[in-house]
Amino acid sequence: MTIWTDDPVRDAERYFADQEEELEALPECDMCGHPIQSVYLYEVFGQCICEDCMNGCRWDVTEYMEDSL
C-alpha cells in the first residue's frame, strides 16, 4: 500500500514500484506471457491462458467448417 507524503515525485516512484510488484505476483499467460490481470483465467491441460488469448482461439462453427473444407 502506498503511503502518501508531501513529496509527489517520491510518491509517484513508490506508487509505480508498488504497481510493478503487484504485476509480478500475478500468474502469467502461457500463450502470450503477459500477467493475467482479470479476475479469472482459463486452465487448459495445465496451462494458464488469459481471456484475450482464449478469445483468439474461438471460432464461429460455420467459419470453422468452411475453412476446414
PAPA-382372 format. One record per residue: y, x, z of N, C-alpha, C in turn; chain. Coordinates in steps of 0.2 Angstrom, whole numbers, plus 2048, in hexadecimal, padded with zeros to 3 digits. Atoms other than C-alpha are relative to their C-alpha. Layout:
<recs>
<<Y, X, Z>, <Y, X, Z>, <Y, X, Z>, "A"> ...
</recs>
This chain:
<recs>
<<7FA, 804, 800>, <800, 800, 800>, <806, 804, 800>, "A"> <<7FA, 7FC, 801>, <811, 807, 7FB>, <805, 7FD, 806>, "A"> <<7FB, 801, 7FB>, <81E, 808, 809>, <806, 802, 7FD>, "A"> <<7FA, 7FE, 803>, <82F, 807, 803>, <805, 803, 804>, "A"> <<7FB, 7FC, 7FD>, <83D, 813, 808>, <807, 7FF, 7FD>, "A"> <<7F9, 800, 803>, <84F, 816, 804>, <801, 805, 7FA>, "A"> <<800, 7FC, 806>, <84A, 822, 7F6>, <7FC, 7FD, 7FA>, "A"> <<803, 804, 806>, <846, 818, 7E6>, <7FC, 805, 7FC>, "A"> <<805, 7FB, 804>, <83F, 828, 7DD>, <7FA, 801, 803>, "A"> <<806, 7FF, 7FC>, <833, 82C, 7EA>, <7FC, 7FA, 801>, "A"> <<804, 806, 800>, <82E, 81A, 7EC>, <7FD, 7FE, 7F9>, "A"> <<803, 801, 807>, <82B, 818, 7D9>, <7FA, 805, 7FF>, "A"> <<806, 7FB, 801>, <820, 828, 7D9>, <7FA, 7FE, 804>, "A"> <<806, 802, 7FB>, <816, 822, 7E8>, <7FD, 7FA, 7FD>, "A"> <<803, 806, 803>, <814, 811, 7E0>, <7FC, 801, 7FA>, "A"> <<804, 7FE, 806>, <80E, 818, 7CF>, <7F9, 804, 802>, "A"> <<806, 7FC, 7FD>, <802, 824, 7D9>, <7FB, 7FB, 803>, "A"> <<805, 805, 7FD>, <7FB, 815, 7E3>, <7FD, 7FC, 7FA>, "A"> <<802, 804, 806>, <7F9, 80B, 7D2>, <7FA, 804, 7FD>, "A"> <<805, 7FB, 803>, <7EF, 81A, 7CB>, <7FA, 800, 804>, "A"> <<806, 800, 7FB>, <7E4, 81B, 7DA>, <7FC, 7FA, 800>, "A"> <<803, 806, 800>, <7E0, 809, 7D9>, <7FC, 7FF, 7F9>, "A"> <<803, 800, 807>, <7DC, 80A, 7C6>, <7F9, 805, 800>, "A"> <<806, 7FB, 7FF>, <7D0, 819, 7CA>, <7FA, 7FD, 804>, "A"> <<806, 803, 7FC>, <7C6, 80E, 7D6>, <7FD, 7FB, 7FD>, "A"> <<803, 805, 804>, <7C3, 801, 7C9>, <7FA, 802, 7FC>, "A"> <<806, 7FE, 805>, <7B2, 801, 7BF>, <803, 800, 7F9>, "A"> <<7FE, 7FF, 807>, <7B4, 807, 7AE>, <7FB, 7FC, 7FB>, "A"> <<804, 803, 805>, <7AE, 7FE, 79E>, <7FC, 805, 7FD>, "A"> <<805, 7FB, 803>, <79F, 807, 797>, <801, 800, 7F8>, "A"> <<7FF, 800, 807>, <7A5, 802, 785>, <806, 803, 7FE>, "A"> <<7FA, 7FD, 802>, <7B7, 807, 785>, <803, 805, 805>, "A"> <<7FE, 7FB, 7FB>, <7B9, 811, 795>, <806, 7FF, 804>, "A"> <<7FA, 802, 7FC>, <7C8, 808, 79C>, <7FE, 7FD, 806>, "A"> <<801, 803, 7FA>, <7C9, 802, 7AE>, <800, 7F8, 7FF>, "A"> <<801, 807, 801>, <7C3, 7F0, 7AF>, <805, 7FD, 805>, "A"> <<7FB, 803, 7FC>, <7D3, 7E7, 7B6>, <7FF, 7F9, 802>, "A"> <<801, 807, 7FF>, <7CD, 7D5, 7B5>, <7FC, 7FF, 806>, "A"> <<804, 801, 7F9>, <7C5, 7CC, 7C4>, <7F9, 800, 7FF>, "A"> <<807, 800, 801>, <7B4, 7CC, 7BB>, <7FF, 805, 7FB>, "A"> <<802, 7FC, 806>, <7AA, 7D7, 7AF>, <7F9, 7FD, 7FE>, "A"> <<807, 802, 803>, <79A, 7D5, 7A5>, <7FB, 806, 801>, "A"> <<805, 7FA, 800>, <78A, 7DF, 7A9>, <7FB, 7FE, 7FC>, "A"> <<805, 801, 805>, <77F, 7E0, 79B>, <7FB, 806, 7FF>, "A"> <<805, 7FA, 800>, <76F, 7EB, 79C>, <803, 806, 804>, "A"> <<7FE, 7FB, 7FB>, <777, 7F4, 7AB>, <807, 803, 7FE>, "A"> <<7FA, 7FD, 802>, <787, 7F8, 7A1>, <806, 7FB, 802>, "A"> <<7FA, 805, 7FE>, <798, 7F1, 7A8>, <804, 800, 7F9>, "A"> <<7FC, 801, 807>, <7A2, 7EA, 799>, <806, 7FB, 802>, "A"> <<7FA, 804, 7FF>, <7B4, 7E3, 79A>, <800, 7FA, 7FB>, "A"> <<800, 806, 804>, <7B9, 7D2, 793>, <802, 801, 7F9>, "A"> <<7FE, 7FE, 807>, <7C2, 7DA, 784>, <7FB, 802, 7FC>, "A"> <<806, 7FE, 803>, <7B3, 7E3, 77F>, <7FB, 7FB, 7FE>, "A"> <<805, 805, 800>, <7A7, 7D5, 782>, <803, 7FB, 7FA>, "A"> <<7FD, 805, 805>, <7B3, 7C9, 777>, <7FF, 804, 7F9>, "A"> <<801, 7FC, 807>, <7B2, 7D7, 769>, <7F9, 7FF, 7FE>, "A"> <<807, 801, 802>, <79F, 7D4, 769>, <7FE, 7F9, 7FE>, "A"> <<802, 807, 801>, <7A0, 7C1, 767>, <801, 7FE, 7F9>, "A"> <<800, 802, 806>, <79D, 7B9, 757>, <7FF, 7F9, 7FF>, "A"> <<801, 807, 802>, <79F, 7A8, 750>, <7F9, 7FF, 7FC>, "A"> <<807, 800, 803>, <78D, 7A3, 74B>, <800, 7FF, 7F9>, "A"> <<800, 801, 807>, <791, 79D, 73A>, <802, 807, 7FC>, "A"> <<7FE, 7F9, 803>, <79A, 7AE, 736>, <7FB, 805, 801>, "A"> <<805, 7FC, 7FF>, <78C, 7B7, 73D>, <7FA, 7FF, 7FB>, "A"> <<806, 802, 805>, <77F, 7AE, 732>, <802, 802, 7F9>, "A"> <<7FE, 7FE, 806>, <78A, 7B1, 723>, <800, 807, 7FF>, "A"> <<800, 7F9, 801>, <78C, 7C3, 726>, <7F9, 804, 800>, "A"> <<806, 7FD, 7FF>, <77A, 7C6, 72A>, <7FB, 7FE, 7F9>, "A"> <<804, 802, 806>, <774, 7BE, 719>, <801, 805, 7FA>, "A"> 
</recs>
